């Protein structure tokens, strides 16, 4: 409470401007939350204290708000394992990063927020989304020549490749991240990550069968920890945890080389460390599986049964699916030795079910081609280089026009001089020859211009895609300016800029979506439709709440999967629900139904809004239709959304239709077959 009152006093006296660092009011809050998390190891009290103390920080700086969201992100991801809420906090971190005061602050915060979102999506096994956010962080680091940011990216790429089973490629990424990590501040965090990277390199080599390299890097890890132990002796438990993990990996190497005495010594040493409260208990469970495997290989059945019984008690308290899988396999092997076929079969069946579950979850990650995705994103970066090429094409156009004008002038002079003198006939012939040559050159130039023009059109569409970033910046900046000025006339002008930028951004998005939808091939996957529709509704409840509207959702009784493109069908549902919100009055109710119909699924969005006149109903699905109207609060409409929806649905061999009455409301129906 004393700290809270101190913060309250500071809030009345501190009037400094935002410098890009934490405010004087927030720094003691940051330090105390960090103590709760690292020294006192009580994240629940840390987040409770944060929420209490943060209320007294008046006019928090951008860094204050960013770190507040970051603490909540880590709490939800690491402690509550609520990744969806964690993603919401990561989105808030990205929004705050865009308000950064300095370029350095923007780079650091935007990269951290992008990596945070990628980590949460990775936990949800949505690896395409995860990689998109990882690449955003990588791009910031690459553009700013910031090795500290690039180290975070290469670390995550190494982890993804490790999970895919590409151990040698993972080792290379970990090596690169280790070198880049020396750009970090020289503190405990950078030391701890470097020792982890060395251990990861050793484990990658171990799993790839390169035992000599694995032993070398695991020993390097221990040496690195021991050399720095005095510098970071304030938290000896973390150093012991790190050593425990390395001992476990060294024991596994010894087990693979059948050095059983050495393996048993190291594995027991690792277990003794990481079974301690607040240490890495999950690693200890996996190490116990390795020790049990050693007992099995050396025919020590009593020791095998004893450690499996001990591990069973631990697994009942702390779930660990990988350890659970290994435990069932070893129990089956134990009962095979005991010639108890019934129990052996029981545990073998449990093992098979758990192994299939792990394999299924790993499948989506293995389908993710990291190299291909990075190449794809790198190609997008080439757009900036093509801008110079576009300028050259414009020069060609100007030259073509100039040649055309010159040709007209020459022809005029030829005819005029022909009337003046017969002597000029020879000169005219020469000029005609020149004209023919110039005409040929002009035709060739015009052909090049036509080719260049078509290429320019393609580039301009690509450039239009890039316009979204500066327009988004203008929109965010104008929003902030509205909040900071009290001048009514300036407010009106800034609001005009804000509205124009938002409208332009929306129009560009609609045009790009329409073009992409019309030409791009769809990658389909099996998607659980209840989850997709539910997520769409939850994301738009806040938008409906702005007009005090309520969305009522009715899903299928049983989960049903469709072979669809998740992103595109999500786009359809978002468009239909957004339209219902836009064209419904304040306080209205919007109904979203999912029903089974004719071997497929029907999605229905019903509003009680202004309705659509009968004569316009056949036009609403046309691109750039004249049937567009303003929403009930004057919201803009570009006439593209329903056209995009129809293109997407028809590419899924489905159909979309509407039922509407003026001033009564509208119902939009989408039918999707179960499998195409």
C-alpha positions as CSV (number, residue, x, y, z in Angstrom):
1,X,0.0,0.0,0.0
2,X,2.9,2.4,0.7
3,X,4.1,2.0,-2.9
4,X,0.5,2.7,-4.2
5,X,0.3,5.9,-2.2
6,X,3.8,6.9,-3.5
7,X,2.5,6.4,-7.0
8,X,-0.5,8.5,-6.2
9,X,1.7,11.4,-5.0
10,X,3.9,11.1,-8.1
11,X,0.9,11.3,-10.3
12,X,0.1,14.7,-8.9
13,X,3.6,16.1,-9.4
14,X,5.1,14.4,-12.4
15,X,4.3,16.3,-15.6
16,X,7.2,15.3,-17.8
17,X,6.6,14.5,-21.5
18,X,6.9,11.0,-22.9
19,X,10.5,10.3,-23.8
20,X,10.0,6.7,-25.0
21,X,11.1,5.2,-21.7
22,X,8.9,4.2,-18.6
23,X,7.5,7.1,-16.6
24,X,8.8,7.8,-13.1
25,X,5.4,6.6,-11.8
26,X,5.6,3.3,-13.6
27,X,9.2,2.3,-12.9
28,X,8.6,1.2,-9.3
29,X,5.6,-0.8,-10.5
30,X,7.7,-2.5,-13.1
31,X,10.4,-3.4,-10.6
32,X,8.0,-4.8,-8.0
33,X,6.1,-6.9,-10.6
34,X,9.5,-8.3,-11.8
35,X,10.5,-9.2,-8.2
36,X,7.2,-11.0,-7.8
37,X,7.8,-13.0,-11.0
38,X,11.5,-13.8,-10.7
39,X,12.6,-13.7,-7.1
40,X,9.4,-14.4,-5.1
41,X,8.0,-16.7,-7.9
42,X,4.4,-15.6,-7.4
43,X,3.0,-14.6,-10.7
44,X,-0.6,-14.5,-9.4
45,X,0.3,-11.9,-6.8
46,X,2.4,-10.1,-9.4
47,X,-0.6,-9.5,-11.8
48,X,-2.9,-8.6,-8.9
49,X,-0.4,-6.0,-7.7
50,X,0.0,-4.7,-11.3
51,X,-3.7,-4.1,-11.7
52,X,-4.0,-2.4,-8.4
53,X,-0.9,-0.1,-8.8
54,X,-1.5,0.8,-12.4
55,X,-4.7,2.5,-11.6
56,X,-2.7,5.3,-9.9
57,X,-0.4,5.9,-12.9
58,X,-2.0,9.1,-14.3
59,X,-1.3,9.7,-18.0
60,X,0.9,6.6,-18.5
61,X,3.6,6.7,-21.2
62,X,3.4,4.5,-24.3
63,X,6.1,2.2,-22.7
64,X,4.0,2.0,-19.5
65,X,0.9,0.8,-21.4
66,X,2.9,-1.5,-23.6
67,X,4.6,-3.2,-20.6
68,X,1.2,-3.5,-18.8
69,X,-0.2,-5.4,-21.7
70,X,3.0,-7.5,-21.9
71,X,2.8,-8.6,-18.3
72,X,-0.8,-9.7,-18.8
73,X,0.2,-11.5,-22.0
74,X,2.8,-13.5,-20.2
75,X,0.5,-14.3,-17.3
76,X,-2.3,-15.6,-19.6
77,X,0.1,-17.5,-21.8
78,X,2.5,-19.1,-19.2
79,X,0.3,-19.4,-16.1
80,X,-3.3,-19.6,-17.3
81,X,-2.5,-21.2,-20.7
82,X,-5.3,-19.1,-22.1
83,X,-3.8,-18.4,-25.5
84,X,-6.8,-16.6,-27.0
85,X,-6.8,-14.0,-24.2
86,X,-3.0,-13.8,-24.6
87,X,-3.4,-13.0,-28.3
88,X,-5.8,-10.2,-27.5
89,X,-3.1,-8.7,-25.2
90,X,-0.5,-9.2,-27.9
91,X,-2.7,-7.2,-30.3
92,X,-2.9,-4.4,-27.7
93,X,0.9,-4.5,-27.5
94,X,1.1,-4.1,-31.3
95,X,-1.3,-1.2,-31.1
96,X,0.8,0.6,-28.5
97,X,4.0,-0.1,-30.4
98,X,2.5,1.8,-33.3
99,X,2.3,4.9,-31.0
100,X,6.0,4.7,-30.1
101,X,7.8,8.0,-29.5
102,X,11.1,7.1,-31.1
103,X,12.2,4.9,-33.9
104,X,14.2,2.7,-31.6
105,X,11.3,2.2,-29.3
106,X,9.1,1.3,-32.2
107,X,11.5,-1.3,-33.5
108,X,11.9,-3.0,-30.1
109,X,8.2,-2.9,-29.0
110,X,6.8,-3.9,-32.4
111,X,9.2,-6.8,-32.7
112,X,8.5,-8.0,-29.1
113,X,4.7,-7.7,-29.7
114,X,5.0,-9.6,-33.0
115,X,7.0,-12.4,-31.5
116,X,4.5,-12.5,-28.6
117,X,1.6,-13.0,-30.9
118,X,3.5,-15.6,-32.9
119,X,4.3,-17.6,-29.7
120,X,0.6,-17.6,-28.7
121,X,-0.5,-18.7,-32.2
122,X,2.2,-21.4,-32.1
123,X,0.9,-22.7,-28.7
124,X,-2.6,-22.9,-30.5
125,X,-0.8,-24.9,-33.3
126,X,-1.9,-22.2,-35.8
127,X,1.5,-22.2,-37.4
128,X,0.8,-20.2,-40.5
129,X,-0.5,-17.3,-38.3
130,X,2.5,-17.8,-36.0
131,X,5.0,-17.6,-38.8
132,X,3.3,-14.4,-40.2
133,X,3.9,-12.7,-36.9
134,X,7.4,-14.1,-36.5
135,X,8.3,-12.7,-39.9
136,X,6.9,-9.3,-38.9
137,X,9.4,-9.2,-36.1
138,X,12.2,-10.5,-38.4
139,X,11.4,-7.7,-41.0
140,X,11.7,-5.0,-38.3
141,X,15.1,-6.4,-37.2
142,X,16.3,-6.8,-40.7
143,X,15.3,-3.3,-41.7
144,X,16.9,-1.8,-38.6
145,X,20.0,-4.0,-38.8
146,X,19.2,-5.0,-35.2
147,X,20.8,-8.3,-34.3
148,X,19.0,-8.4,-30.9
149,X,15.7,-8.6,-32.7
150,X,17.0,-11.1,-35.3
151,X,18.3,-13.3,-32.5
152,X,14.7,-13.7,-31.2
153,X,13.6,-14.6,-34.7
154,X,16.3,-17.2,-35.4
155,X,15.7,-18.7,-32.0
156,X,12.0,-19.3,-32.8
157,X,12.8,-20.6,-36.3
158,X,15.2,-23.1,-34.6
159,X,12.4,-24.2,-32.2
160,X,9.9,-24.7,-35.0
161,X,12.4,-26.8,-37.1
162,X,13.3,-28.8,-33.9
163,X,9.6,-29.6,-33.4
164,X,9.4,-30.6,-37.1
165,X,12.3,-33.1,-36.6
166,X,14.7,-31.1,-38.8
167,X,17.4,-31.3,-36.2
168,X,20.5,-30.2,-38.2
169,X,18.7,-27.2,-39.7
170,X,17.5,-26.4,-36.2
171,X,21.1,-26.5,-34.9
172,X,22.2,-24.1,-37.6
173,X,19.5,-21.6,-36.6
174,X,20.4,-21.9,-32.9
175,X,24.0,-21.2,-33.8
176,X,23.0,-18.1,-35.7
177,X,20.8,-16.9,-32.8
178,X,23.7,-17.5,-30.4
179,X,26.0,-15.2,-32.4
180,X,23.3,-12.6,-32.8
181,X,22.4,-12.7,-29.1
182,X,25.6,-10.8,-28.2
183,X,23.7,-7.7,-29.3
184,X,21.5,-8.1,-26.2
185,X,22.1,-6.0,-23.1
186,X,24.6,-7.9,-21.0
187,X,22.3,-9.1,-18.2
188,X,20.9,-12.3,-16.7
189,X,18.2,-12.7,-19.4
190,X,20.8,-12.6,-22.3
191,X,23.1,-15.0,-20.3
192,X,20.3,-17.4,-19.7
193,X,19.1,-17.5,-23.3
194,X,22.6,-18.1,-24.6
195,X,23.1,-21.1,-22.3
196,X,19.7,-22.4,-23.5
197,X,20.8,-21.9,-27.1
198,X,24.0,-23.9,-26.5
199,X,22.0,-26.7,-24.9
200,X,19.5,-26.6,-27.8
201,X,22.4,-27.0,-30.3
202,X,23.7,-30.0,-28.3
203,X,20.2,-31.6,-28.1
204,X,19.7,-31.0,-31.8
205,X,22.9,-32.9,-32.6
206,X,22.0,-35.6,-30.2
207,X,18.6,-36.2,-31.9
208,X,20.3,-36.2,-35.3
209,X,22.7,-38.9,-34.3
210,X,25.9,-36.7,-34.2
211,X,26.9,-37.8,-30.7
212,X,30.4,-36.2,-30.7
213,X,29.0,-32.7,-31.6
214,X,26.2,-33.2,-29.0
215,X,28.7,-34.0,-26.3
216,X,30.9,-31.0,-27.2
217,X,28.0,-28.4,-27.1
218,X,26.5,-29.8,-23.9
219,X,29.9,-29.5,-22.2
220,X,30.2,-26.0,-23.6
221,X,26.8,-25.2,-22.0
222,X,28.0,-26.3,-18.5
223,X,31.3,-24.4,-18.9
224,X,29.4,-21.3,-19.9
225,X,27.0,-21.6,-16.9
226,X,29.9,-22.2,-14.5
227,X,32.0,-19.3,-15.8
228,X,29.1,-16.8,-15.3
229,X,27.8,-18.3,-12.0
230,X,29.5,-15.6,-9.9
231,X,28.1,-12.8,-12.0
232,X,24.5,-14.0,-11.6
233,X,24.6,-15.6,-8.2
234,X,21.6,-13.7,-7.0
235,X,19.3,-16.4,-8.4
236,X,21.2,-19.7,-7.9
237,X,18.0,-21.8,-8.3
238,X,17.8,-20.9,-12.0
239,X,21.4,-21.8,-12.6
240,X,20.8,-25.2,-11.0
241,X,17.7,-25.7,-13.2
242,X,19.8,-24.9,-16.3
243,X,22.5,-27.4,-15.1
244,X,19.8,-30.0,-14.4
245,X,18.5,-29.8,-18.0
246,X,22.0,-30.2,-19.4
247,X,22.7,-33.2,-17.1
248,X,19.6,-34.8,-18.4
249,X,20.7,-34.4,-22.0
250,X,24.2,-35.6,-21.2
251,X,22.7,-38.6,-19.6
252,X,20.6,-39.3,-22.7
253,X,23.8,-39.1,-24.8
254,X,25.5,-41.6,-22.5
255,X,22.4,-43.9,-22.7
256,X,22.5,-43.8,-26.5
257,X,26.2,-44.9,-26.4
258,X,25.3,-47.7,-23.8
259,X,27.5,-46.1,-21.1
260,X,24.9,-47.1,-18.5
261,X,26.7,-46.2,-15.3
262,X,27.5,-42.7,-16.5
263,X,24.0,-42.3,-17.9
264,X,22.4,-43.3,-14.6
265,X,24.6,-40.9,-12.6
266,X,23.7,-37.9,-14.8
267,X,20.0,-38.7,-15.1
268,X,19.6,-39.0,-11.4
269,X,21.5,-35.8,-10.9
270,X,19.2,-34.0,-13.3
271,X,16.0,-35.4,-11.6
272,X,17.2,-34.5,-8.1
273,X,17.6,-30.8,-9.3
274,X,14.4,-30.3,-11.3
275,X,12.0,-32.2,-9.1
276,X,12.5,-29.4,-6.5
277,X,9.5,-27.1,-6.1
278,X,9.5,-24.2,-8.6
279,X,12.1,-25.9,-10.7
280,X,11.5,-27.5,-14.2
281,X,9.3,-30.4,-13.0
282,X,8.3,-31.2,-16.6
283,X,11.9,-31.7,-17.6
284,X,12.4,-33.9,-14.6
285,X,9.4,-36.1,-15.6
286,X,10.9,-36.6,-19.1
287,X,14.3,-37.4,-17.6
288,X,12.7,-40.0,-15.4
289,X,11.3,-41.6,-18.6
290,X,14.9,-41.8,-19.8
291,X,16.1,-43.4,-16.5
292,X,13.2,-45.9,-16.7
293,X,14.3,-46.7,-20.3
294,X,17.8,-47.4,-18.9
295,X,16.4,-49.8,-16.3
296,X,14.5,-51.6,-19.1
297,X,17.5,-51.9,-21.3
298,X,19.6,-53.3,-18.4
299,X,16.9,-55.7,-17.2
300,X,16.5,-54.0,-13.8
301,X,12.7,-54.6,-13.6
302,X,12.3,-53.8,-9.9
303,X,13.9,-50.4,-10.4
304,X,11.9,-49.9,-13.5
305,X,8.6,-50.6,-11.7
306,X,9.6,-48.4,-8.8
307,X,10.4,-45.3,-10.8
308,X,7.3,-45.8,-13.0
309,X,5.1,-45.8,-9.8
310,X,6.9,-42.7,-8.6
311,X,6.4,-41.0,-11.9
312,X,2.7,-42.0,-11.9
313,X,2.1,-40.0,-8.7
314,X,3.8,-36.9,-10.3
315,X,1.8,-37.1,-13.5
316,X,-1.5,-37.2,-11.6
317,X,-0.5,-33.8,-10.2
318,X,1.3,-32.2,-13.1
319,X,0.1,-33.2,-16.5
320,X,2.7,-33.9,-19.2
321,X,1.4,-35.7,-22.3
322,X,4.8,-36.5,-23.7
323,X,5.9,-38.1,-20.4
324,X,2.4,-39.8,-20.1
325,X,3.0,-41.4,-23.5
326,X,6.4,-42.8,-22.6
327,X,5.1,-44.0,-19.2
328,X,2.4,-46.1,-20.8
329,X,4.9,-47.6,-23.3
330,X,7.3,-48.5,-20.5
331,X,4.5,-50.0,-18.4
332,X,3.5,-52.2,-21.3
333,X,7.1,-53.3,-21.7
334,X,7.3,-54.1,-17.9
335,X,4.2,-56.3,-18.0
336,X,5.5,-58.1,-21.1
337,X,8.5,-59.0,-19.1
338,X,6.2,-60.2,-16.3
339,X,4.2,-62.2,-18.9
340,X,1.0,-60.3,-17.9
341,X,-0.5,-60.0,-21.4
342,X,-3.7,-58.4,-20.3
343,X,-2.0,-55.4,-18.5
344,X,0.6,-55.2,-21.3
345,X,-2.1,-54.9,-23.9
346,X,-4.0,-52.3,-21.8
347,X,-1.0,-50.0,-21.5
348,X,0.1,-50.6,-25.1
349,X,-3.4,-49.4,-26.2
350,X,-3.1,-46.3,-24.0
351,X,0.3,-45.6,-25.5
352,X,-0.9,-46.0,-29.1
353,X,-3.8,-43.5,-28.4
354,X,-1.6,-40.9,-26.8
355,X,1.0,-41.3,-29.6
356,X,-1.6,-40.8,-32.3
357,X,-2.8,-37.7,-30.5
358,X,0.7,-36.3,-30.3
359,X,1.3,-37.2,-34.0
360,X,-2.0,-35.5,-35.1
361,X,-1.1,-32.3,-33.3
362,X,2.4,-32.3,-34.8
363,X,1.1,-32.9,-38.3
364,X,0.0,-29.3,-38.9
365,X,3.5,-28.0,-37.9
366,X,5.2,-30.5,-40.2
367,X,3.1,-29.3,-43.0
368,X,4.5,-25.8,-42.5
369,X,7.3,-25.2,-44.9
370,X,9.3,-22.5,-43.1
371,X,11.8,-22.0,-46.0
372,X,8.9,-21.6,-48.5
373,X,7.1,-19.2,-46.2
374,X,10.1,-17.0,-45.7
375,X,10.8,-17.0,-49.5
376,X,7.1,-15.9,-50.0
377,X,7.4,-13.1,-47.5
378,X,10.8,-12.0,-48.9
379,X,9.2,-11.6,-52.4
380,X,6.8,-9.2,-50.9
381,X,9.7,-7.0,-49.8
382,X,10.8,-6.7,-53.4
383,X,7.9,-4.4,-54.0
384,X,10.0,-1.5,-52.8
385,X,12.7,-2.3,-55.3
386,X,10.1,-2.4,-58.1
387,X,9.0,1.2,-57.4
388,X,12.2,2.4,-59.1
389,X,11.4,0.2,-62.0
390,X,7.9,1.8,-62.2
391,X,9.6,5.2,-62.4
392,X,11.7,4.0,-65.4
393,X,8.5,2.9,-67.1
394,X,7.0,6.3,-66.7
395,X,10.1,7.7,-68.4
396,X,9.5,5.4,-71.4
397,X,6.0,6.8,-71.7
398,X,7.2,10.4,-71.7
399,X,9.8,9.5,-74.3
400,X,7.1,7.9,-76.5
401,X,5.0,11.0,-76.3
402,X,8.0,13.1,-77.1
403,X,8.8,11.0,-80.2
404,X,5.2,11.3,-81.3
405,X,5.3,15.1,-81.0
406,X,8.6,15.2,-82.9
407,X,7.2,13.1,-85.7
408,X,4.2,15.5,-86.1
409,X,6.5,18.5,-86.2
410,X,8.8,16.9,-88.8
411,X,5.9,16.0,-91.0
412,X,4.6,19.6,-90.8
413,X,8.0,21.0,-91.7
414,X,8.4,18.6,-94.6
415,X,5.1,19.7,-96.3
416,X,5.7,23.3,-95.7
417,X,9.2,23.2,-97.2
418,X,7.9,21.2,-100.2
419,X,5.8,24.2,-101.2
420,X,8.7,26.6,-100.9
421,X,11.2,25.1,-103.2
422,X,11.9,22.1,-105.4
423,X,15.4,22.1,-104.1
424,X,14.0,20.9,-100.8
425,X,12.7,17.7,-102.5
426,X,16.0,15.9,-101.8
427,X,16.0,17.1,-98.3
428,X,12.4,16.0,-97.9
429,X,13.2,12.6,-99.1
430,X,16.0,12.4,-96.6
431,X,13.6,13.6,-93.9
432,X,11.0,11.0,-95.0
433,X,13.6,8.3,-94.6
434,X,14.4,9.6,-91.2
435,X,10.7,9.7,-90.4
436,X,10.3,6.0,-91.5
437,X,13.2,5.1,-89.2
438,X,11.8,7.1,-86.4
439,X,8.4,5.5,-87.0
440,X,9.9,2.1,-86.8
441,X,11.7,3.0,-83.6
442,X,8.5,4.6,-82.3
443,X,6.5,1.4,-83.0
444,X,9.1,-0.6,-81.2
445,X,9.1,1.9,-78.3
446,X,5.3,1.9,-78.1
447,X,5.3,-1.9,-78.1
448,X,7.7,-1.8,-75.1
449,X,5.5,0.8,-73.5
450,X,2.5,-1.4,-73.9
451,X,4.4,-4.3,-72.2
452,X,5.7,-2.0,-69.6
453,X,2.2,-0.6,-69.0
454,X,0.8,-4.0,-68.3
455,X,3.7,-4.7,-66.0
456,X,3.0,-1.3,-64.4
457,X,-0.6,-2.2,-63.8
458,X,0.5,-5.3,-62.0
459,X,3.0,-3.4,-59.9
460,X,0.5,-0.7,-59.1
461,X,-1.9,-3.3,-57.7
462,X,1.0,-4.6,-55.6
463,X,1.9,-1.0,-54.5
464,X,-1.8,-0.4,-53.6
465,X,-1.4,-3.3,-51.2
466,X,1.5,-1.5,-49.5
467,X,-0.5,1.8,-49.2
468,X,-2.4,0.2,-46.3
469,X,0.6,0.6,-44.0
470,X,1.0,4.5,-44.4
471,X,-2.8,5.0,-44.5
472,X,-3.0,2.9,-41.3
473,X,-0.3,5.2,-39.8
474,X,-2.2,8.3,-40.8
475,X,-5.4,6.9,-39.3
476,X,-3.7,6.1,-36.0
477,X,-1.8,9.4,-35.9
478,X,-4.9,11.5,-36.6
479,X,-6.8,9.5,-33.9
480,X,-4.1,10.4,-31.4
481,X,-4.1,14.1,-32.5
482,X,-7.9,14.3,-32.0
483,X,-7.4,13.3,-28.4
484,X,-4.5,15.8,-27.8
485,X,-6.1,19.0,-29.2
486,X,-8.8,21.2,-27.8
487,X,-9.2,23.5,-30.8
488,X,-12.6,22.8,-32.4
489,X,-11.5,23.9,-35.9
490,X,-8.4,21.7,-35.8
491,X,-10.5,18.9,-34.5
492,X,-12.8,19.1,-37.4
493,X,-9.9,19.1,-39.9
494,X,-8.2,16.2,-38.1
495,X,-11.5,14.2,-38.0
496,X,-11.8,14.8,-41.7
497,X,-8.3,13.4,-42.2
498,X,-9.0,10.5,-39.9
499,X,-12.3,9.6,-41.7
500,X,-10.8,9.9,-45.1
501,X,-7.8,7.7,-44.2
502,X,-10.0,5.0,-42.7
503,X,-12.3,5.1,-45.7
504,X,-9.4,4.9,-48.1
505,X,-7.8,2.1,-46.1
506,X,-11.1,0.2,-46.2
507,X,-11.5,0.7,-49.9
508,X,-8.0,-0.5,-50.7
509,X,-8.6,-3.6,-48.5
510,X,-11.8,-4.3,-50.4
511,X,-10.3,-3.9,-53.8
512,X,-7.3,-6.1,-53.0
513,X,-9.5,-8.7,-51.4
514,X,-11.8,-8.7,-54.5
515,X,-8.8,-9.1,-56.8
516,X,-7.1,-11.8,-54.7
517,X,-10.4,-13.7,-54.3
518,X,-11.1,-13.7,-58.0
519,X,-7.6,-14.9,-59.1
520,X,-6.0,-16.8,-56.2
521,X,-6.3,-20.5,-55.7
522,X,-7.8,-21.6,-52.4
523,X,-5.9,-24.0,-50.0
524,X,-8.6,-26.0,-48.2
525,X,-8.3,-27.8,-44.9
526,X,-10.7,-29.6,-42.5
527,X,-12.1,-26.9,-40.2
528,X,-14.5,-27.3,-37.3
529,X,-17.3,-24.9,-38.3
530,X,-18.7,-24.3,-34.8
531,X,-15.3,-22.9,-33.7
532,X,-14.9,-20.8,-36.9
533,X,-18.3,-19.2,-36.6
534,X,-17.9,-18.8,-32.8
535,X,-14.6,-17.0,-33.2
536,X,-16.1,-14.6,-35.9
537,X,-18.9,-13.7,-33.6
538,X,-16.7,-13.2,-30.5
539,X,-14.4,-10.9,-32.5
540,X,-17.3,-8.7,-33.6
541,X,-19.2,-8.5,-30.3
542,X,-17.2,-5.5,-29.3
543,X,-18.2,-3.7,-32.6
544,X,-21.8,-4.6,-31.9
545,X,-21.5,-3.3,-28.4
546,X,-20.6,0.1,-29.7
547,X,-24.2,0.3,-31.0
548,X,-25.6,-1.5,-27.9
549,X,-26.5,-4.4,-30.1
550,X,-26.6,-8.1,-29.0
551,X,-25.5,-11.0,-31.1
552,X,-27.2,-14.3,-30.4
553,X,-25.3,-17.4,-31.6
554,X,-26.9,-20.9,-32.2
555,X,-24.4,-23.6,-33.2
556,X,-24.6,-27.3,-34.2
557,X,-25.2,-29.8,-31.4
558,X,-22.3,-31.9,-32.6
559,X,-18.9,-30.7,-33.9
560,X,-18.8,-30.8,-37.7
561,X,-15.8,-30.4,-40.0
562,X,-15.9,-28.9,-43.5
563,X,-13.2,-29.0,-46.2
564,X,-12.8,-25.2,-46.6
565,X,-10.4,-22.3,-46.7
566,X,-10.5,-21.1,-43.0
567,X,-9.5,-17.5,-43.7
568,X,-11.9,-17.0,-46.7
569,X,-15.0,-18.4,-44.9
570,X,-14.1,-16.4,-41.8
571,X,-14.0,-13.4,-44.2
572,X,-17.6,-14.3,-45.4
573,X,-18.9,-14.5,-41.9
574,X,-17.2,-11.3,-40.8
575,X,-18.7,-9.4,-43.8
576,X,-22.2,-10.7,-43.2
577,X,-22.1,-10.0,-39.4
578,X,-20.5,-6.6,-40.0
579,X,-23.2,-5.7,-42.5
580,X,-25.9,-6.7,-39.9
581,X,-24.3,-4.4,-37.3
582,X,-23.9,-1.6,-39.9
583,X,-27.5,-1.7,-41.1
584,X,-29.2,-2.4,-37.8
585,X,-30.4,0.3,-35.3
586,X,-28.9,0.8,-31.9
587,X,-30.1,-1.8,-29.4
588,X,-31.0,-4.3,-32.1
589,X,-30.6,-8.1,-31.9
590,X,-28.6,-10.0,-34.5
591,X,-29.1,-13.8,-34.8
592,X,-26.4,-16.1,-36.2
593,X,-27.5,-19.8,-36.8
594,X,-25.5,-22.8,-38.0
595,X,-27.7,-25.8,-39.1
596,X,-27.2,-29.0,-41.0
597,X,-28.9,-29.2,-44.4
598,X,-28.8,-31.5,-47.5
599,X,-25.4,-33.1,-46.7
600,X,-23.8,-29.8,-45.8
601,X,-24.1,-26.8,-43.4
602,X,-26.1,-23.7,-43.7
603,X,-24.9,-20.4,-42.1
604,X,-27.5,-17.7,-41.5
605,X,-27.1,-14.1,-40.3
606,X,-30.4,-12.4,-39.5
607,X,-30.8,-8.7,-38.6
608,X,-33.8,-6.5,-37.9
609,X,-32.5,-3.4,-39.6
610,X,-33.4,-1.2,-42.6
611,X,-33.8,-4.1,-45.1
612,X,-33.2,-4.1,-48.8
613,X,-35.7,-2.9,-51.4
614,X,-36.9,-5.7,-53.7
615,X,-35.6,-3.9,-56.9
616,X,-32.0,-3.8,-55.4
617,X,-31.8,-7.3,-54.1
618,X,-30.5,-8.7,-57.4
619,X,-27.7,-6.1,-57.5
620,X,-26.2,-6.4,-54.0
621,X,-23.9,-9.3,-55.0
622,X,-22.4,-7.3,-57.9
623,X,-19.0,-5.7,-57.6
624,X,-19.1,-1.9,-57.2
625,X,-22.9,-2.1,-57.2
626,X,-25.1,1.0,-57.1
627,X,-27.2,-0.6,-54.4
628,X,-24.8,0.5,-51.7
629,X,-26.3,2.5,-48.8
630,X,-25.0,4.2,-45.7
631,X,-25.4,2.4,-42.3
632,X,-27.7,3.4,-39.5
633,X,-24.9,5.6,-38.0
634,X,-23.8,6.9,-41.4
635,X,-21.2,4.1,-41.9
636,X,-19.6,4.0,-45.3
637,X,-20.3,1.2,-47.8
638,X,-18.2,0.5,-50.9
639,X,-20.3,-2.2,-52.5
640,X,-17.6,-4.8,-52.6
641,X,-18.2,-7.0,-49.5
642,X,-21.1,-9.1,-50.7
643,X,-19.4,-9.5,-54.1
644,X,-16.4,-10.9,-52.3
645,X,-18.6,-13.2,-50.3
646,X,-20.3,-14.6,-53.4
647,X,-16.9,-15.3,-55.1
648,X,-15.6,-17.1,-52.0
649,X,-18.8,-19.2,-51.5
650,X,-19.0,-20.2,-55.2
651,X,-15.3,-21.3,-55.1
652,X,-16.4,-23.7,-52.3
653,X,-19.1,-25.1,-54.6
654,X,-21.7,-23.4,-52.2
655,X,-24.3,-20.8,-52.7
656,X,-25.4,-17.5,-51.0
657,X,-28.8,-15.8,-51.1
658,X,-30.8,-13.4,-49.1
659,X,-34.3,-12.7,-47.8
660,X,-35.3,-9.2,-47.0
661,X,-38.1,-6.8,-46.3
662,X,-37.8,-3.0,-46.1
663,X,-37.7,-1.7,-42.5
664,X,-38.1,-5.3,-41.2
665,X,-34.7,-6.8,-41.7
666,X,-32.6,-9.1,-43.8
667,X,-31.4,-12.7,-43.6
668,X,-28.3,-13.8,-45.5
669,X,-27.9,-17.6,-46.1
670,X,-24.7,-19.4,-47.0
671,X,-24.8,-23.1,-47.9
672,X,-21.5,-25.1,-47.9
673,X,-21.2,-28.8,-48.8
674,X,-19.5,-31.0,-46.3
675,X,-16.8,-32.1,-48.7
676,X,-16.0,-31.1,-52.3
